[in-house]
Amino acid sequence: MRFALLALTVALASGCGGAATQQAADESVVKVGAIISQTGVYAALGDDMETAMRLYLDEHGGKLGGKTARLIVADDAGTPETGQQKARQLTLQDQVNVITGLIASPVAVAVAKEAAAQKTPVVIANAGADALGGPGVFRVSYTNYMHGYAAGRYAAQTYGKDGAVLMGADYSAGTETLKGFAEGYAKGGGAEPLKEILTPFGKTQNFQPYLSQIPAEAKFLYVFYAGGEAITFAKNFKQFGYDKKLKLLTCQNITDEDVLQAIGADAEGITSVGLYSPALDNPDNQAFTAKWKAKTGKNPSVVALQSWDAMSLIDQAAKRGGDLSQALGQVGEIASPRGTFTLDAKHNPVQNWYVREYSGGVNKVVATIAPEPS
C-alpha cells in the first residue's frame, strides 16, 4: 500500500468494504475508506458520519483534489478487532488511498496500527484519545485533554477560583478530559478541585448515589458523559434538584445534537464547552447548516461537522498531489464551519473552543475560547 495518490479501479462486492477484484490502475480516482459504526452503541453517530462525508462529495461534484472520489464504508461494529480487520481489508483488497472515520478511540488505535503497517495515512474524524498519533495520523476533531483544558481555562475566569468538583465516566475519554480540565483550571489560577467523582463506564443507570457525594461547599460541577450516559446524567441532574444547588458546566457531548432530542426539556439552560455549534455566525457554517438541514431535517452534530472537515482536509491534500501523507501535513489552514483551524506538530487541531448555552432548542454561543499562544 502506498501513500501516493495512486488508486486501482476496483469492482466492489459491497459498499461496506467487501472483497474486491483488481482491475487496471487508474490514477484519476481517489479512494477513501471510511471505518464507522453502522451497528452497535455508536450507530447513530456512524449515520451522521457517513451522511456528512457523502454530502461533502455531493457538494463537490463527487471529486477530491479534482479527481473522481470513491467512498468505501466499512462497519467496525464498535470493536477494535473488527476495526483492524476492516482496515486490513480496505488497504490490501480495496487499495484505498486514505482511511478516515473512527468514532471510538479503541477502534482508532487498532486501525492506526494496521494502517501504519500498510503505509496508509489516517484522518481521524472523531476519536479523542490523547495517545493517538504518528507520522501518518491526522486528527480534525480534538484530544480529550484539550477538550477539558479549554473548559478549565474558561471556568477559572467565570466560575471562580475555587469550589470545583469534577465528575465523569471511568474510562480514557472521561479521565483524560477531567485531567485536562484540572490543569486548565490551575493554569487560570484555580485551586485544586474539591473532589473527583468517577462512575462505572457504561453501567450507571442512576447518578443520584454519585451526585450525593458532591461536597456541600462545592460551587460548580464540571462533567464528562457521552451517548446514553449523557442523557441519563442530564435528566438526573434536574430530576434530583441539583440544578438548584450548584452551577453546572459540561463537555460538549452532554448537549450535542445527537442526544438533545432524547434529553428534551432537561437540557434547557445547560452550559457546555465544545468546538462547534450550529448557531455559529459565519458564512461557512450558515451554508453547511443549510445543506445539512435540507438533507436531514435537523441541525448538524459535532460528529457531522468533524466528518465534513475530514473530507475537506483530504480534498485539500489531494490537490497538492504526490505523497498523500506528506500532503496532509502541508495543508496549513483548514477552512471550516467551526472557524479556520490548523494542525500542530503532532497533527492535532489548533482551534477555537466555544461556550454554548442551550436555550430554546439552540446551543447559543456566549463566548469564544481562543487557542493559547504557542
Backbone hydrogen bonds in HBPLUS format (Angstrom, degrees):
<---DONOR---> <-ACCEPTOR-->    atom                        ^
c    i                          cat <-CA-CA->   ^        H-A-AA   ^      H-
h    n   atom  resd res      DA  || num        DHA   H-A  angle D-A-AA Bond
n    s   type  num  typ     dist DA aas  dist angle  dist       angle   num
A0324-LEU N   A0003-PHE O   2.98 MM 321  5.19 153.3  2.05 109.1 114.3     1
A0006-LEU N   A0004-ALA O   2.73 MM   2  5.58 136.5  1.92 108.2  94.1     2
A0026-ASP N   A0007-ALA O   2.93 MM  19  5.69 161.3  1.97 154.0 159.0     3
A0009-THR N   A0024-ALA O   3.44 MM  15  6.22 158.5  2.49 150.0 150.5     4
A0023-GLN N   A0009-THR O   3.27 MM  14  5.67 136.9  2.47 163.3 172.7     5
A0011-ALA N   A0021-THR O   3.48 MM  10  5.54 169.0  2.50 146.9 147.5     6
A0021-THR N   A0011-ALA O   3.38 MM  10  5.54 154.4  2.45 136.9 143.0     7
A0013-ALA N   A0019-ALA O   3.10 MM   6  5.53 130.8  2.35 141.4 155.1     8
A0073-VAL N   A0015-GLY O   3.09 MM  58  5.96 134.0  2.31 160.8 155.5     9
A0029-VAL N   A0026-ASP O   3.44 MM   3  6.08 166.2  2.47 119.3 119.4    10
A0068-THR N   A0028-SER O   3.11 MM  40  6.24 119.5  2.49 171.2 169.7    11
A0030-VAL N   A0068-THR O   2.78 MM  38  6.18 157.9  1.83 156.0 163.7    12
A0070-ARG N   A0030-VAL O   2.90 MM  40  6.27 153.7  1.97 155.3 157.0    13
A0097-ASN N   A0031-LYS O   2.81 MM  66  5.41 154.3  1.87 139.7 147.3    14
A0032-VAL N   A0070-ARG O   2.87 MM  38  6.13 166.5  1.89 161.4 165.8    15
A0072-ILE N   A0032-VAL O   2.85 MM  40  6.09 171.6  1.85 164.0 166.4    16
A0033-GLY N   A0098-VAL O   2.90 MM  65  6.19 172.4  1.91 166.5 165.7    17
A0100-THR N   A0033-GLY O   2.80 MM  67  6.20 155.8  1.85 158.1 163.3    18
A0034-ALA N   A0072-ILE O   2.86 MM  38  6.04 160.6  1.90 144.6 151.2    19
A0074-ALA N   A0034-ALA O   2.87 MM  40  6.13 163.2  1.90 158.0 158.0    20
A0035-ILE N   A0100-THR O   2.98 MM  65  6.31 160.5  2.02 156.6 150.4    21
A0102-LEU N   A0035-ILE O   2.78 MM  67  5.70 170.3  1.79 171.1 170.6    22
A0036-ILE N   A0074-ALA O   2.98 MM  38  6.29 159.4  2.02 172.0 177.5    23
A0076-ASP N   A0036-ILE O   2.72 MM  40  5.77 163.0  1.74 153.1 158.8    24
A0043-ALA N   A0040-GLY O   3.21 MM   3  5.53 156.1  2.27 121.9 120.3    25
A0046-GLY N   A0042-TYR O   2.91 MM   4  6.21 150.1  2.00 149.8 159.6    26
A0047-ASP N   A0043-ALA O   2.93 MM   4  6.27 143.3  2.07 145.9 154.9    27
A0048-ASP N   A0044-ALA O   3.26 MM   4  6.65 156.7  2.32 143.5 148.1    28
A0049-MET N   A0045-LEU O   2.92 MM   4  6.17 155.3  1.99 148.5 156.0    29
A0050-GLU N   A0046-GLY O   2.97 MM   4  6.20 170.4  1.98 154.7 155.6    30
A0051-THR N   A0047-ASP O   2.95 MM   4  6.02 165.2  1.97 151.1 156.0    31
A0052-ALA N   A0048-ASP O   2.97 MM   4  6.05 160.7  2.01 147.1 151.8    32
A0053-MET N   A0049-MET O   3.13 MM   4  6.37 158.5  2.18 147.8 153.6    33
A0054-ARG N   A0050-GLU O   2.95 MM   4  6.17 165.3  1.97 156.7 160.4    34
A0055-LEU N   A0051-THR O   2.85 MM   4  5.97 149.5  1.95 144.0 153.5    35
A0056-TYR N   A0052-ALA O   2.94 MM   4  6.15 154.0  2.01 145.3 151.5    36
A0057-LEU N   A0053-MET O   3.17 MM   4  6.48 161.8  2.20 145.6 149.7    37
A0058-ASP N   A0054-ARG O   2.88 MM   4  6.11 159.6  1.92 149.1 155.1    38
A0059-GLU N   A0055-LEU O   2.91 MM   4  6.09 156.3  1.96 150.1 156.0    39
A0060-HIS N   A0056-TYR O   3.06 MM   4  6.24 119.1  2.45 138.2 153.6    40
A0060-HIS N   A0057-LEU O   3.08 MM   3  5.05 144.7  2.21  97.7 108.4    41
A0062-GLY N   A0057-LEU O   2.64 MM   5  4.51 160.1  1.68 153.1 145.8    42
A0063-LYS N   A0060-HIS O   3.18 MM   3  5.88 154.2  2.25 116.8 123.2    43
A0069-ALA N   A0062-GLY O   2.91 MM   7  5.81 164.0  1.94 155.7 150.3    44
A0064-LEU N   A0067-LYS O   2.88 MM   3  5.40 151.5  1.96 155.5 159.6    45
A0067-LYS N   A0064-LEU O   3.06 MM   3  5.40 166.4  2.08 114.5 118.1    46
A0079-THR N   A0076-ASP O   3.06 MM   3  6.04 178.5  2.06 134.9 134.5    47
A0083-GLY N   A0079-THR O   2.99 MM   4  6.20 161.2  2.02 152.3 158.4    48
A0084-GLN N   A0080-PRO O   2.87 MM   4  6.08 160.0  1.91 154.3 158.1    49
A0085-GLN N   A0081-GLU O   3.07 MM   4  6.28 156.8  2.12 142.6 149.3    50
A0086-LYS N   A0082-THR O   2.90 MM   4  6.14 159.2  1.94 153.5 158.7    51
A0087-ALA N   A0083-GLY O   2.93 MM   4  6.15 149.9  2.02 144.9 153.6    52
A0088-ARG N   A0084-GLN O   3.01 MM   4  6.27 157.5  2.06 149.4 154.4    53
A0089-GLN N   A0085-GLN O   3.02 MM   4  6.29 156.0  2.08 145.4 152.3    54
A0090-LEU N   A0086-LYS O   2.84 MM   4  6.02 161.3  1.87 150.9 155.7    55
A0091-THR N   A0087-ALA O   3.02 MM   4  6.15 156.6  2.07 147.4 153.1    56
A0092-LEU N   A0088-ARG O   2.92 MM   4  5.87 167.9  1.94 150.7 154.6    57
A0093-GLN N   A0089-GLN O   2.94 MM   4  5.26 145.3  2.07 129.2 140.4    58
A0094-ASP N   A0089-GLN O   3.14 MM   5  6.59 158.3  2.19 151.5 157.9    59
A0096-VAL N   A0090-LEU O   3.13 MM   6  5.95 166.0  2.15 144.7 149.1    60
A0099-ILE N   A0121-PRO O   3.04 MM  22  6.44 163.1  2.06 154.0 159.1    61
A0123-VAL N   A0099-ILE O   2.82 MM  24  6.28 158.6  1.87 158.1 165.4    62
A0125-ALA N   A0101-GLY O   2.90 MM  24  5.05 166.5  1.92 157.2 156.9    63
A0127-ALA N   A0102-LEU O   3.12 MM  25  6.04 164.4  2.15 156.8 154.7    64
A0108-ALA N   A0104-ALA O   3.01 MM   4  6.28 158.3  2.06 149.5 156.5    65
A0109-VAL N   A0105-SER O   2.89 MM   4  6.12 157.2  1.94 161.8 166.4    66
A0110-ALA N   A0106-PRO O   3.31 MM   4  6.50 162.1  2.34 141.2 145.0    67
A0111-VAL N   A0107-VAL O   2.90 MM   4  6.14 161.0  1.94 156.1 162.0    68
A0112-ALA N   A0108-ALA O   2.84 MM   4  5.91 164.0  1.86 151.0 155.5    69
A0113-LYS N   A0109-VAL O   3.16 MM   4  6.31 153.8  2.24 143.0 149.4    70
A0114-GLU N   A0110-ALA O   3.19 MM   4  6.44 160.5  2.23 145.2 149.9    71
A0115-ALA N   A0111-VAL O   2.80 MM   4  5.98 165.5  1.82 158.5 163.1    72
A0116-ALA N   A0112-ALA O   2.93 MM   4  6.01 153.4  2.00 142.3 149.0    73
A0117-ALA N   A0113-LYS O   3.22 MM   4  6.47 151.2  2.31 140.8 147.9    74
A0118-GLN N   A0114-GLU O   3.17 MM   4  6.50 137.9  2.36 140.8 152.2    75
A0118-GLN N   A0115-ALA O   3.07 MM   3  5.05 126.9  2.36  93.7 107.8    76
A0120-THR N   A0115-ALA O   2.90 MM   5  5.03 172.2  1.90 142.0 144.6    77
A0119-LYS N   A0116-ALA O   3.10 MM   3  4.81 160.0  2.14  98.3 104.2    78
A0122-VAL N   A0136-GLY O   2.82 MM  14  6.17 162.5  1.85 167.9 170.4    79
A0138-PHE N   A0122-VAL O   2.83 MM  16  6.11 157.2  1.88 156.9 164.8    80
A0124-ILE N   A0138-PHE O   2.65 MM  14  6.07 157.0  1.70 165.3 166.7    81
A0140-VAL N   A0124-ILE O   3.06 MM  16  6.27 170.7  2.07 171.1 168.7    82
A0144-ASN N   A0128-GLY O   2.77 MM  16  5.01 151.8  1.85 147.3 139.2    83
A0132-LEU N   A0129-ALA O   3.26 MM   3  5.72 157.5  2.32 112.9 119.0    84
A0137-VAL N   A0134-GLY O   3.15 MM   3  5.22 171.5  2.16 114.8 116.0    85
A0139-ARG N   A0347-HIS O   2.97 MM 208  6.10 160.3  2.01 169.7 173.0    86
A0147-HIS N   A0143-THR O   3.05 MM   4  6.31 152.1  2.14 153.1 161.5    87
A0148-GLY N   A0144-ASN O   3.15 MM   4  6.52 161.2  2.19 156.1 158.4    88
A0149-TYR N   A0145-TYR O   2.79 MM   4  5.96 158.1  1.84 151.8 159.5    89
A0150-ALA N   A0146-MET O   3.06 MM   4  6.03 165.2  2.08 145.0 146.5    90
A0152-GLY N   A0148-GLY O   2.88 MM   4  6.16 151.7  1.96 152.7 161.5    91
A0153-ARG N   A0149-TYR O   3.00 MM   4  6.30 158.5  2.05 153.7 158.1    92
A0154-TYR N   A0150-ALA O   3.14 MM   4  6.39 161.7  2.17 147.1 151.8    93
A0155-ALA N   A0151-ALA O   2.88 MM   4  6.06 158.6  1.92 148.7 155.0    94
A0156-ALA N   A0152-GLY O   3.08 MM   4  6.25 159.3  2.13 150.4 154.4    95
A0157-GLN N   A0154-TYR O   3.09 MM   3  5.26 128.5  2.36  99.6 113.0    96
A0158-THR N   A0154-TYR O   3.04 MM   4  6.26 146.2  2.15 150.5 160.3    97
A0159-TYR N   A0155-ALA O   2.72 MM   4  4.91 159.9  1.76 140.1 145.1    98
A0191-ALA N   A0161-LYS O   2.66 MM  30  5.85 160.8  1.70 155.4 158.1    99
A0219-LYS N   A0163-GLY O   2.81 MM  56  4.71 167.2  1.82 128.1 132.6   100
A0220-PHE N   A0163-GLY O   3.26 MM  57  6.42 159.4  2.30 149.0 144.8   101
A0194-LEU N   A0164-ALA O   2.69 MM  30  5.84 149.2  1.79 165.2 171.9   102
A0165-VAL N   A0220-PHE O   3.06 MM  55  6.38 135.0  2.27 147.6 160.8   103
A0222-TYR N   A0165-VAL O   2.91 MM  57  6.33 163.0  1.94 165.5 171.1   104
A0166-LEU N   A0195-LYS O   2.93 MM  29  6.32 166.5  1.94 160.6 163.3   105
A0197-ILE N   A0166-LEU O   2.76 MM  31  6.12 163.1  1.78 147.4 151.9   106
A0167-MET N   A0222-TYR O   2.94 MM  55  6.29 143.1  2.08 159.4 165.9   107
A0224-PHE N   A0167-MET O   2.98 MM  57  6.55 141.3  2.13 145.7 157.5   108
A0168-GLY N   A0197-ILE O   3.03 MM  29  6.59 150.9  2.11 159.3 166.7   109
A0199-THR N   A0168-GLY O   2.95 MM  31  6.18 154.4  2.02 147.5 154.0   110
A0171-TYR N   A0169-ALA O   2.97 MM   2  5.88 131.3  2.21 107.9  93.3   111
A0170-ASP N   A0199-THR O   2.85 MM  29  5.54 156.0  1.91 167.0 160.1   112
A0174-GLY N   A0171-TYR O   3.00 MM   3  5.42 115.7  2.43 111.7 127.0   113
A0175-THR N   A0171-TYR O   2.89 MM   4  6.00 170.3  1.90 167.8 170.0   114
A0176-GLU N   A0172-SER O   2.86 MM   4  5.69 161.9  1.89 150.0 155.7   115
A0177-THR N   A0173-ALA O   3.16 MM   4  5.99 151.4  2.24 131.8 139.7   116
A0178-LEU N   A0174-GLY O   3.00 MM   4  6.21 162.8  2.04 151.9 156.6   117
A0179-LYS N   A0175-THR O   2.97 MM   4  6.07 152.7  2.05 140.8 148.5   118
A0180-GLY N   A0176-GLU O   3.01 MM   4  6.19 158.0  2.06 142.6 148.3   119
A0181-PHE N   A0177-THR O   2.95 MM   4  6.26 153.7  2.02 146.5 153.9   120
A0182-ALA N   A0178-LEU O   2.98 MM   4  6.23 168.7  1.99 153.7 155.3   121
A0183-GLU N   A0179-LYS O   3.10 MM   4  6.34 159.0  2.14 151.7 156.7   122
A0184-GLY N   A0180-GLY O   2.87 MM   4  6.03 155.3  1.93 149.9 157.4   123
A0185-TYR N   A0181-PHE O   2.78 MM   4  5.92 158.0  1.83 158.2 164.5   124
A0186-ALA N   A0182-ALA O   3.01 MM   4  6.16 154.6  2.08 139.2 146.0   125
A0187-LYS N   A0183-GLU O   2.92 MM   4  6.06 153.8  1.99 140.6 148.1   126
A0188-GLY N   A0184-GLY O   3.09 MM   4  6.31 138.6  2.27 136.5 146.7   127
A0188-GLY N   A0185-TYR O   3.19 MM   3  5.14 126.4  2.49  92.2 105.7   128
A0190-GLY N   A0185-TYR O   2.73 MM   5  5.01 152.1  1.80 150.4 143.7   129
A0189-GLY N   A0186-ALA O   2.92 MM   3  5.03 160.4  1.96 108.8 113.2   130
A0203-LYS N   A0200-PRO O   3.44 MM   3  5.65 169.9  2.45 119.9 120.1   131
A0210-TYR N   A0207-PHE O   3.03 MM   3  5.37 131.5  2.28 108.6 121.6   132
A0211-LEU N   A0207-PHE O   2.83 MM   4  6.04 161.2  1.86 161.6 168.1   133
A0212-SER N   A0208-GLN O   2.93 MM   4  5.99 150.6  2.02 153.4 159.9   134
A0213-GLN N   A0210-TYR O   3.06 MM   3  5.34 156.0  2.12 105.7 113.3   135
A0214-ILE N   A0211-LEU O   3.14 MM   3  5.70 168.3  2.15 118.1 120.8   136
A0218-ALA N   A0215-PRO O   3.06 MM   3  5.50 165.5  2.09 116.5 119.9   137
A0247-LYS N   A0219-LYS O   3.37 MM  28  6.54 159.8  2.41 144.7 139.2   138
A0221-LEU N   A0247-LYS O   2.91 MM  26  6.29 150.3  2.00 146.4 153.9   139
A0249-LEU N   A0221-LEU O   2.87 MM  28  6.12 164.4  1.89 166.2 165.5   140
A0223-VAL N   A0249-LEU O   3.13 MM  26  6.72 144.1  2.26 146.2 156.9   141
A0251-CYS N   A0223-VAL O   3.03 MM  28  6.36 136.3  2.22 161.2 174.3   142
A0230-ALA N   A0226-ALA O   3.35 MM   4  4.61 146.5  2.47  95.8  99.7   143
A0230-ALA N   A0227-GLY O   3.10 MM   3  5.36 126.6  2.40 102.3 115.5   144
A0231-ILE N   A0227-GLY O   3.30 MM   4  6.72 152.2  2.38 147.6 154.9   145
A0232-THR N   A0228-GLY O   3.06 MM   4  6.35 166.3  2.08 151.0 154.0   146
A0233-PHE N   A0229-GLU O   2.88 MM   4  5.96 165.0  1.90 148.4 153.1   147
A0234-ALA N   A0230-ALA O   3.05 MM   4  6.11 172.0  2.05 148.0 150.6   148
A0235-LYS N   A0231-ILE O   3.16 MM   4  6.33 160.4  2.20 149.6 154.8   149
A0236-ASN N   A0232-THR O   2.90 MM   4  6.06 163.7  1.93 153.0 158.0   150
A0237-PHE N   A0233-PHE O   2.84 MM   4  5.99 160.9  1.88 161.8 166.4   151
A0239-GLN N   A0235-LYS O   2.82 MM   4  5.91 164.6  1.84 153.3 158.5   152
A0240-PHE N   A0236-ASN O   2.93 MM   4  5.87 164.3  1.96 153.5 154.0   153
A0242-TYR N   A0237-PHE O   3.01 MM   5  5.37 133.1  2.24 158.2 170.5   154
A0241-GLY N   A0238-LYS O   3.05 MM   3  5.12 163.1  2.08 108.6 112.9   155
A0244-LYS N   A0241-GLY O   3.17 MM   3  5.63 158.2  2.22 109.1 115.6   156
A0245-LYS N   A0242-TYR O   3.03 MM   3  4.95 151.5  2.12  99.8 108.8   157
A0246-LEU N   A0242-TYR O   3.27 MM   4  6.43 156.2  2.33 162.3 161.7   158
A0250-THR N   A0271-THR O   3.01 MM  21  6.39 150.9  2.10 142.8 152.0   159
A0273-VAL N   A0250-THR O   3.06 MM  23  6.55 147.4  2.17 158.9 164.2   160
A0256-ASP N   A0253-ASN O   3.48 MM   3  4.99 177.0  2.48  97.3  97.3   161
A0259-VAL N   A0256-ASP O   3.05 MM   3  5.91 167.1  2.07 126.3 129.8   162
A0260-LEU N   A0256-ASP O   3.21 MM   4  6.23 138.6  2.40 150.5 161.4   163
A0262-ALA N   A0259-VAL O   3.08 MM   3  5.50 122.1  2.43 108.6 122.2   164
A0263-ILE N   A0259-VAL O   3.08 MM   4  6.36 149.6  2.17 152.2 161.6   165
A0264-GLY N   A0260-LEU O   2.88 MM   4  6.03 164.8  1.90 158.3 161.5   166
A0267-ALA N   A0264-GLY O   3.13 MM   3  6.04 170.8  2.14 126.0 128.9   167
A0268-GLU N   A0265-ALA O   3.07 MM   3  5.53 158.0  2.12 113.7 120.3   168
A0270-ILE N   A0267-ALA O   3.12 MM   3  5.75 167.5  2.13 142.6 142.4   169
A0269-GLY N   A0358-TYR O   2.73 MM  89  5.26 160.9  1.77 163.8 162.6   170
A0358-TYR N   A0270-ILE O   3.01 MM  88  5.56 170.8  2.02 153.5 154.0   171
A0272-SER N   A0356-ARG O   2.83 MM  84  5.24 160.1  1.87 152.6 159.5   172
A0356-ARG N   A0272-SER O   2.74 MM  84  5.24 166.6  1.76 156.9 161.5   173
A0274-GLY N   A0354-TYR O   2.89 MM  80  5.35 160.0  1.93 153.9 156.7   174
A0354-TYR N   A0274-GLY O   2.64 MM  80  5.35 171.8  1.65 164.9 168.0   175
A0280-LEU N   A0277-SER O   3.08 MM   3  5.57 169.1  2.09 121.1 121.7   176
A0286-GLN N   A0282-ASN O   2.99 MM   4  6.21 161.9  2.02 160.2 166.1   177
A0287-ALA N   A0283-PRO O   3.00 MM   4  6.17 159.4  2.05 150.3 155.1   178
A0288-PHE N   A0284-ASP O   2.95 MM   4  6.13 162.7  1.98 145.9 151.2   179
A0289-THR N   A0285-ASN O   2.79 MM   4  5.83 172.1  1.80 154.8 157.4   180
A0290-ALA N   A0286-GLN O   3.10 MM   4  6.12 155.7  2.16 137.7 144.5   181
A0291-LYS N   A0287-ALA O   3.03 MM   4  6.27 158.8  2.07 149.6 155.0   182
A0292-TRP N   A0288-PHE O   2.89 MM   4  6.13 160.7  1.93 154.0 159.8   183
A0293-LYS N   A0289-THR O   2.87 MM   4  6.02 163.9  1.89 151.2 155.6   184
A0294-ALA N   A0290-ALA O   2.98 MM   4  6.10 155.9  2.04 143.2 150.1   185
A0295-LYS N   A0291-LYS O   3.04 MM   4  6.23 140.7  2.20 139.1 149.4   186
A0295-LYS N   A0292-TRP O   3.11 MM   3  5.05 122.9  2.45  92.2 106.8   187
A0296-THR N   A0292-TRP O   2.77 MM   4  5.94 160.9  1.81 157.3 162.4   188
A0297-GLY N   A0293-LYS O   2.66 MM   4  4.43 141.9  1.80 119.7 131.0   189
A0305-LEU N   A0301-SER O   3.08 MM   4  6.40 161.5  2.12 149.7 153.9   190
A0306-GLN N   A0302-VAL O   2.87 MM   4  6.15 165.1  1.90 157.0 160.7   191
A0307-SER N   A0303-VAL O   2.97 MM   4  6.08 152.6  2.05 144.7 151.8   192
A0308-TRP N   A0304-ALA O   3.02 MM   4  6.26 153.5  2.10 148.9 155.7   193
A0309-ASP N   A0305-LEU O   3.00 MM   4  6.29 157.8  2.05 149.2 155.5   194
A0310-ALA N   A0306-GLN O   2.87 MM   4  6.13 139.3  2.04 141.0 152.4   195
A0311-MET N   A0307-SER O   3.25 MM   4  6.52 156.4  2.31 143.3 147.6   196
A0312-SER N   A0308-TRP O   3.00 MM   4  6.32 147.2  2.11 141.3 151.5   197
A0313-LEU N   A0309-ASP O   2.90 MM   4  6.13 156.7  1.95 148.9 153.2   198
A0314-ILE N   A0310-ALA O   3.12 MM   4  6.38 164.0  2.15 146.8 150.9   199
A0315-ASP N   A0311-MET O   2.87 MM   4  5.99 156.0  1.92 146.1 153.3   200
A0316-GLN N   A0312-SER O   2.95 MM   4  6.21 163.7  1.98 152.4 155.4   201
A0317-ALA N   A0313-LEU O   2.94 MM   4  6.14 157.9  1.99 150.0 156.6   202
A0318-ALA N   A0314-ILE O   2.82 MM   4  5.95 159.0  1.86 150.0 156.1   203
A0319-LYS N   A0315-ASP O   3.15 MM   4  6.40 142.0  2.30 143.1 152.4   204
A0320-ARG N   A0317-ALA O   2.99 MM   3  5.38 140.8  2.15 106.7 117.6   205
A0321-GLY N   A0318-ALA O   3.17 MM   3  5.37 140.5  2.34 101.3 111.7   206
A0327-ALA N   A0323-ASP O   2.96 MM   4  6.17 157.5  2.01 149.4 156.7   207
A0328-LEU N   A0324-LEU O   2.85 MM   4  6.04 151.1  1.93 150.9 157.3   208
A0329-GLY N   A0326-GLN O   3.15 MM   3  5.31 125.7  2.46  98.6 111.9   209
A0330-GLN N   A0327-ALA O   3.06 MM   3  5.03 152.0  2.14 100.5 109.3   210
A0334-ILE N   A0341-PHE O   2.74 MM   7  5.37 158.6  1.79 163.3 170.8   211
A0341-PHE N   A0334-ILE O   3.10 MM   7  5.37 157.9  2.15 139.2 144.1   212
A0339-GLY N   A0336-SER O   2.91 MM   3  5.08 157.9  1.96 110.7 118.1   213
A0342-THR N   A0350-VAL O   3.32 MM   8  5.31 161.1  2.36 139.9 143.8   214
A0350-VAL N   A0342-THR O   2.75 MM   8  5.31 155.9  1.80 151.2 152.2   215
A0344-ASP N   A0348-ASN O   2.78 MM   4  5.43 162.3  1.81 151.9 154.8   216
A0347-HIS N   A0344-ASP O   2.88 MM   3  5.06 160.9  1.92 114.6 117.9   217
A0353-TRP N   A0369-ILE O   2.94 MM  16  4.94 157.8  1.99 137.5 144.8   218
A0369-ILE N   A0353-TRP O   2.67 MM  16  4.94 177.9  1.67 156.5 156.1   219
A0355-VAL N   A0367-ALA O   2.88 MM  12  5.04 170.6  1.88 142.3 145.5   220
A0366-VAL N   A0355-VAL O   2.81 MM  11  5.63 164.4  1.84 160.3 165.7   221
A0357-GLU N   A0364-LYS O   2.77 MM   7  5.16 158.1  1.82 148.1 153.4   222
A0364-LYS N   A0357-GLU O   2.95 MM   7  5.16 142.5  2.09 140.3 131.9   223
A0359-SER N   A0362-VAL O   2.89 MM   3  5.46 164.1  1.92 153.2 153.5   224
A0362-VAL N   A0359-SER O   3.20 MM   3  5.46 153.3  2.28 107.5 115.2   225
